[in-house]
Amino acid sequence: MIFEAIVFGVILLAVGYWLTMFVMGRRDDVLHGKFVEDEPAAEPIRPTLRMQPAPAAQQPNKDSLQALLTVIKQDLHDAARS
């Protein structure tokens, strides 16, 4: 019973695919099994990267790190309560 259902499902998917391709106008794919080649696309535009020096990394302020740590601790504490 299960095997027949699986086989029926695969056949149903194949018929659905065939019907979708036929309705979309890709009859060559449906009738002959050949895939229609798309028109060649134009050469993609590749942006040129200019190497710019990276800005100097700023050292974080000790007070800002302490404030961040306090916020993280508070969020963890609130999450533990939930």
C-alpha positions in Angstrom: 0.0 0.0 0.0 2.8 2.5 0.9 4.9 1.5 -2.0 2.0 2.1 -4.4 1.4 5.5 -2.9 5.1 6.4 -3.3 5.1 5.3 -7.0 1.8 7.1 -7.6 3.3 10.3 -6.0 6.4 10.2 -8.2 4.3 9.7 -11.3 2.0 12.6 -10.2 5.1 14.8 -9.8 6.4 13.9 -13.2 3.1 14.7 -14.8 2.9 18.0 -12.9 6.4 18.9 -14.1 5.5 17.9 -17.7 2.3 20.0 -17.6 4.1 23.0 -16.1 6.7 23.0 -18.8 4.0 22.6 -21.5 2.0 25.5 -20.2 5.1 27.7 -19.9 5.8 27.1 -23.6 8.9 25.0 -23.2 7.5 22.4 -25.5 10.9 21.4 -26.8 11.8 20.3 -23.3 8.6 18.4 -22.9 8.4 16.7 -26.3 12.0 15.9 -27.1 13.7 15.9 -23.7 16.1 18.5 -24.9 16.8 21.5 -22.8 16.5 24.8 -24.7 19.7 26.8 -24.3 19.3 30.4 -23.1 20.8 33.2 -25.1 24.3 34.0 -24.0 24.4 36.6 -21.4 26.5 39.7 -21.8 29.8 39.9 -19.9 29.0 40.8 -16.3 30.3 44.1 -15.2 33.0 43.6 -12.6 33.7 46.5 -10.3 37.3 47.4 -9.9 38.5 47.4 -6.4 40.9 50.1 -5.3 43.1 49.3 -2.4 42.6 52.0 0.2 44.4 52.0 3.4 42.2 50.8 6.3 41.5 53.4 8.9 43.5 53.0 12.1 41.6 50.9 14.6 40.6 52.9 17.6 41.2 51.4 21.0 37.9 50.9 22.8 37.4 53.1 25.8 37.5 51.2 29.1 34.2 52.8 30.2 32.5 51.7 27.0 33.6 48.1 27.5 32.4 48.2 31.1 29.0 49.5 30.0 28.8 46.8 27.3 29.6 44.1 29.9 27.0 45.5 32.2 24.3 45.4 29.5 25.3 41.8 28.5 25.1 40.7 32.1 21.7 42.3 32.5 20.4 40.6 29.3 21.7 37.2 30.5 20.1 37.7 33.8 16.7 38.6 32.2 17.0 35.6 29.9 17.7 33.3 32.8 14.5 34.5 34.5 12.3 33.6 31.5 
